[in-house]
């Protein structure tokens, strides 16, 4: 297993933060220790900038910040350095899919450059009026979710993942956390073999597989655990801190 790790990539929800959305003191101290050892610690999240910036500031800004599953990458000053939005025509198709199944209580949510919209806070303009970064559904009904998921998976223009078992996350094809981290590594003069990636859901799968060390949380979905090199503690038990300390013992 690689021991020359120079970058730690951390998912947020279900990984870095606990169930109350907070970073534990144990995780925060472990991240600071890694930084003192010269290791970059990069948040790699499905969240948009506006919903993760406070935690990024709390931890001390890193060299880069990966948001919306790799749809946007920011530098340490929060300048956008790379972005891949969803094509408006694809969003129209996703909206039609939502309306087709709306009678089945399909909850929609989205990230755009203009704000966050969902079934409780719908957008009031035309689809063309917005820069769509990510589109998603949350569907409690297993059968309805499978029907929608099957249709999405057959569309080669889409990258489909999730951040919870009832959730579906949609980015443009080829946009994922691993692809974003490959860019970050190129900019920093590193390789993915020098990355440790921690996550819990399908939107973390690509980076866990591509990283030199892929770590699944104790609360991760089973397929993520199977893809990982090893499993750390749960997000509620400071699993990120456990992973960092294990790494530093091997360095």
TAFEN-V664107 format. One line per field, one symbol per residue. burial: 1 if it has 16 or more other ideal C-beta (glycine too) atoms within 10 Angstrom, else 0. A space follows every 10 residues. Layout:
burial: ???
This chain:
burial: 0100111111 1111111100 0011011101 1001000011 1111111110 1110110010 1101111111 1111100000 0111110001 1011001100 1000011111 1100011000 0010001001 0111111110 0001101100 0100000111 1110001111 1100111111 1101100001 0101111111 1111111101 1111111011 1001101110 1101101111 1111101000 0
